[in-house]
Amino acid sequence: MISTLVIALILFIFAGLLISAETAIGRISRSRVEETRMGARADKLLVILGDRARYVNVLLFVSTVASVGAFALVSFELIGYLDTELGWSFIAAFAATAGVLIVISYVGLGVAPRTLGRIHAEPIALFAAGPTRFMATILGPVTTLLILIGNALTPGKGFREGPFDSEADLREMVDMAGADSLIEDDERQMIHSVFELSDTFAREVMVPRTEMVFIERNKTLRQALSLGLRSWFSRIPVIGENSDDVIGVIYLKDIVKRVFEYRDAEQHERVEDLMRSPYFVPDSKQVDDLLRDMQSARVHMAIVVDEYGGTAGLITIEDILEEIVGEIADEYDTAAPEVEELDDGSFRVMARMNIDDFNDLIKGDIDSEEEGVDSVIGLLAKKLGRVPIADSTIDVDGWTLIAEPGSGRRNRIGFVRAIPPAVSNIDEAD
C-alpha cells in the first residue's frame, strides 16, 4: 500500500508541475523572451511559443494521464483499506475517498500549480521548454488524433488546434478583468473590438461611393484646391471616364506645395499631373489584414472595389481605428439638435433628417416618392447631380437649401440650412 501511495504522490506532483508549465507557457509573451534571451532554453521556448497550442495540448494530455493514474491508485488503495481494514461500508469508503480526492485535485492540481505558473511564468516556462518539446515529439500525433475525435463527437464546428487557449477564453478573461475592476470598461470594449476586426470586412467600414467626393483628371489645380478647401478633404480620388474609373488620388498638400513654388501652376497644370497612384483593395478584405497592409504600404486611404471591379467606396486608417476606439471627433465636429431655428427665421436641420419631416417643417410640397430620396442630403444630391459639399445650394419650393460642414469623422455634410423665401429675397436685394 505504501509503495502504491508513493507512486500516486509522484504522479500528483508530476501532474502539478505539468499544469504549472502549461499555465506559464500560456501566459508568457514572445517579446518578453526575446528581450531576455538566455541560451538554449530561451531558443527552445521561442519554438514553443511559435506553435503554442500544440505544446499546451501535449502538456494537458500528459497531466491528465498522470492525474487520472494517481486518482485510480489512491481510490483502489484507500477504498480497499477503509472497506476491509476498518470495516466501512463501500458507500462510506467511496464517499470519503471522493472527498479526499476532490480536495487534493482542487488545491494540488488546480489552485496551487496555476498560481505558481502565473507568478513565476518566466523561469517555469524556461525550465519546462526542453521536456515539453521532447514530449511533443513523442505524443504530438496522439493529442492531434484525440482532438480530431473530440471535434467529430462535438456538435458544430470544432477547433483544429483544440479548444484550449482559444479566442473565447481570452474574451472571457477580459470580461473577468473588467468585472474585477482590473481594467476600465472602455478598455474592455476596446480589446473586444480588436478581436472583432478579424470578423469585419472593408465593405462594412468604408465610405460608400454615393458619399465620396471625386474630381476629374482634367481639372486645374486651382479647381482641385477649391474643392479640397470646401469639402475639408485632404485626399480626393481622381476619376477618368466615370466614378468606376478611379485613376489616382490628389493630395491637398501636394497642390499647396506646387502652387507655393510656382504660382501659375494653379491655372496651367492639371490634376492628373500631380496625382498619386491609388491603392485598391477588395470589399471582402478583412479589416485587420487591411490595416497591416496599409501600414506596410504607408498609405492612409484605399479605394474599395466590388466583385465586378467597380468602385464600392473608400476606406481610411481613421475609419479602421474608429472600429477599435470609437468615434474620433475633431474641432469641426459639433453636437446639435435635429432642428434649430435661427434668428432670421431660417432653420438649420440635420443632413440626415427624413424628407417627410422636413416637408412638414417648411410646409412644403416635396414628394419623397416622386423624388426618390429619403433625406435632406439625398434631396441635395439628386438636385445637384453630385455629392454635396460645403456651400452647395439648391432651391426647393421657394426655399434655399445650403449645405454646411461640421459633422462626422469623414467630413460629411452634417447640416443643411433652409432659408425661407422672404429671407432669400431680402438677401438678394441686399
N, C-alpha and C positions, 0 to 999 in steps of 0.2 A: 504493500500500500504506500509506504514511504517513497519508494522509488518512482511509483506512478505519479504521486503528487509533485515530486521534484520535476519530473518531465513536464507535467502540466504547468508548473510555475515557470519553467524555462520558456514554454510556448507562449504563456501570457506575457512575459517580459519581451519576448521577440515580437509578438503582435503589437505591443505597445510602442516599441521602437519603430516599427514599420509605419504605424499610424502617425507618429511624430514626424517621421521623414516625409510622409505623404502631405501632411499639413505644411511643413516647412517648404517643400518644393512648390506647393500650390500658392504659397504666399510670397516667396522671394521674387524680386524683379530681375529681369535680364540686365538692365542698365546698372543695377547695384553690383552684380557680379563682375561686369566688365570694368567698372570703376576700381574695384578692389581685387583685381585679378591676381590670384596667388597660386601659381604652379599648376600641376597636372589635375588636381582635384577641381579647380575652377574651370579648366578646359572641359572636363567630363560633365560638370554641372551645366555649362553652356549648351552642350549637346542635348542634355535632358530638357532644358528649358526651350530648346528649339522644337521639341515634339512632346510637350508637357503631358498631354492627355494620355499618350501611350504608356509612359512610365508611371504615371499616377494610377492607371488601371492595373498595372502589374503589382504595384505595392498594395493596392486594395485587395487584389486576389490573394496574394501570399498572406497578408494579415488576416484575411477571412479564414483561410485554411488553418493557420496557426491557432486562432481563437476558437474555431469550431473543434479542432482536435483537443485543445485544453478543456473546453466545456465537456466534451464527451468523456475524457478521462476522469475529471472531477466528479461528474454525475455518476459514473459507474462505481467509483470507489466510495463516494460519500453516501449514496443511496444504499449500497450494499452494507456499509458499516452501520448506518442507522437502523437498517431493517434487521440484520442478522445479529449484530453485536449488542445493540441497545434495545431491540425488541420493538422498535417503532413500526407502525403500520406503513404500508407502501405509500399511501396518500400523504401522510405526515412527513415521511422521509423525502418524498418528491417535492412537497411544498417548501420544506426547509432548504433543500438543495437549490431549488429555483430562486429562493430569496437571496441566498449567498451569492449565486452566480450573477444575479441582476445587479447587486451592489458592486461586485468586482468588475462587471462589464461596464457599468456606468462610470465608476470612478477610475478604474485601472485602464480601461480601453477607450473611454470617452473623454472625460474632462481632463484628466492629468496629461496624457500624451499630446492632446491637441493644444492645450495651454502651453506645454513645453515647446511644441513645434512653432507656435506663434511668437513666443517670447524670444527664443533662440533660433530663429529661422535660418540665419546665415551659416553658423557653424554646423548645425544639424544637417542642412542640405549639402554642405561641402563634404561632410563625413560620409553621408549616405550615397553620394554620387557614384562611387565605384561599385558598391554592392548592387545598387539599383540597376545600373547598366548591365551587370552580369546576369541578374535575374531576368531582365527584359530580353536578353539574348536567348535565354532558355525557354522562358514561359510566355514570351510575347505572342506567339501563334495561338497558345491556349486561351489567353484573355480575348484575343480577337474573335476566336470561334465562339466563346461564351457570349460576347457582346452581340454577335450576329444571331445567336439562338434567342437571346433576350429580346432583341428587336423584332424577331419573327413572331414571338409569342405575345408581344405588346401591341395592343390596338393603336392604329395611327402610325405616323412616321417616326422611326427611331433615330437614334444618334449614331453616326458611323463610328465615332471615337468613344462611344459610351456616354452615359448620362451624367458623368461626373465633371464638376467644374464647368458647367455649361453657362450660356448667357443667362438663362433663367435663374441659376444660382447666384450669379453676380448681381442681377437685378434685385433679388431678394435681400442680398447683403446690403445693397444701397438703401433699400426701404427700411431695413432694420437699423442702419446707422442714422437714418433720418428720424425714426421713431425714438431712438435713444438720444436725440439732440447732438449727435456727434458731427453732423453736417446740417447746414441750413436747408430749408425746404426748396429754395430756388436752386441751390447747388444740386440737390437730389433730382429735381426736374431737368437740370442741365445734363447730368450724367445719363439719365434715361433718354434724353434727346440724342445724345451721341450714339447710343445703341440703335436708335430708330433710323439713323442716317442710312444704314445698310438696307433698310426696307423702303427707302424713299427714292423716287425716280425724278429725273430732271424735269419732266413734264408737270410734276406736282408743285414745283418750286418756281418755275420760270415765269417771266413776264410774258403773257400771251401776245401773239403777233398783233392782235387788234389794239393793244395798248403800247406798241412800240412806236418810237419816233424815228423815221428814216430820212435820209437826204439823198438826192440823185447825184450821180457821179459827175455830171457836167455843171453843177452849181459852183459859183465862185466861192472863194474863201470868205469873203465878206458875208455872203448869204449863210454859209455854214456857221460863222461866228455869231451872227444874229440869231440863228436857230438855237445854238448852244446856250446863249445868254437868256433867251426867252424860255427855253424848256428846262433850264438848270441841269442839263445832262452834260457831263464831261466827255462822254464817249457816245458816238452816234453811228449806227450801221449805215453803210453806203450801199445803195442798190443800183442795179443796171436797168434791165427792161421792166421789172416789176418787183414786188416785195419778196417774191420767192428767189430772186436773183441777188442775193447779198454777196457783194464782191470785195468788201473791205470794211474797215472801221476808221472813222476820223476822230482824232483826239483834239479836244479843245486846246490843250496846252501846246500841241504842235502848231495849231493855227496861230495862236498868240505869239509863239516864238518866231514863226516865219514872218508874220506881219510886222513884228517889232524890228526884225533885222532888215526887212525890205518892204517898205510901206506900200508900194504899188502892187505887191503880190495879192492883196485882198481883192483887187479888181481884175487882174490879169491871169491869175493862176486858178486852177480848178481843184475841186475836192479830190478827184482821182489822182492828182499829182502828189498829194500829201497823205493819202490814206494808208493804213497798215493792213496787213493780211488778217482776215477773220479767223477765228478759232471755232471750228464746228464740232458739235457733239450730238449724238443721237438722243432722242427724247426718252429712250428706255435706259439710259445710263444711270447707275446708282450714284447717289449724291456723294457718298463718302469717297468713292473712286474718283468722281469728278473733281472734288476738292483737291485731292492729291495731285491729279493731272494738271489742274490749273496752277497749283503752286509750283510744280516742276517746270511748266511752260512759261511761268511768270506772266500770266495774263489774268486780267480782272473781269473780263466779260467774254462769254461764249455764246455763239449763235446755236440755238437748238433746232434740229431738223427732224421731221417726222419720218415715218417709214417709206414715204414716197419721195423723199428728198426735198420737200417743200419746207419753208421756214415756219416753225411752230412757235418760236418765241426767242427770248434771250434770257440768260441767267448770269448773275454776277456773284463774286465771292461773298459780298454782303448778304445776298439772298440766302446763301448756304449757311452763313454764320448765324443768321436770324432763326434758322431752324433749330439751332442749339441754344442761343442766349435769349431768343425772343426779339420782339420789335426793337429796332435801333432808331431812336428819334434823334433828329438834329435840330439846329436853331431855326430851321424853316418849318418844322412840324408844329402844328397847333391843334389844340382841342377846342372844338366849338360845337354849339347845338346844331341840329339839323336845319333849323330855320332861324335866321337872325334879321330882324327888321332894323334898317339903318335910318339915320336922322332925315335923310332926303326922301324917304318913302319907298326906297328900293329894298330888295331882300337879298341876303346872302344865304344860299342854300348849299347843302352838301351835294357834291357832284353825283353821288350815287342815289340821290333822292328819287323815289318812284315817280314816274312821269304823271301818273294819275293824281298823286298827292300834290305834285307841283301844279298841275292843271287846276285843281281846286283852290290852291293858294292864290293864283293870279286871276282866277275867274276866267280862264281862257277856254279855248275851243280846240285843244290839241287832242287828236285821236291817236292813242298809243298803238292800236291795232293797225291803223292805216299807215302810221309812220314806221311801224315795225321795230320799236325801241321800248325799253323798259325803264330807262333812267334819263336824267337830265343830261349827263355827259354823253349818253348814247345819242340823244337828240342833236347835240352839238356836232358829234362825229358824223352823223348822217348828213346834216345840212352843209357841213364844211367839205365832206368827201375825203377827210383825212383825220388822223388822230389830233384832237385839240391840244394846243399848247397855251401857255400864258398869253392873255390878251386876245385870244381868238374870240371873234364876235359874230353873232347871228341875230336876226330879227324874227320874232315869232309872235303873231297876233298883236303887233304893235309894241311888244316888249323887246328890249335889247338884252341879250344874254352874253355876258362876258366871262370867259374862263379865268380863274385866278389860281395861282400856285400856292403851295404852303402846306401840303399834307402828304405823308407817306414816304416810305423809305426809297421808293423808286421815282421820286419826284413827279408823281402823278398830279393831275389837276385835282385839287381837293375840294374846291368850292366854285360855285357859279353865281355871279352877281346878276340879279334880274332887275332891270331898270324899267319902270312903268312908262307909258307913252308921254305923260305930262313932263316927267323929269327929262326924258330923252329930248323932247322938243326944246326945253329950256337950255340944255347943254348945247344943242345945235345952234340956237340963237346967239348964245354967248360966243 
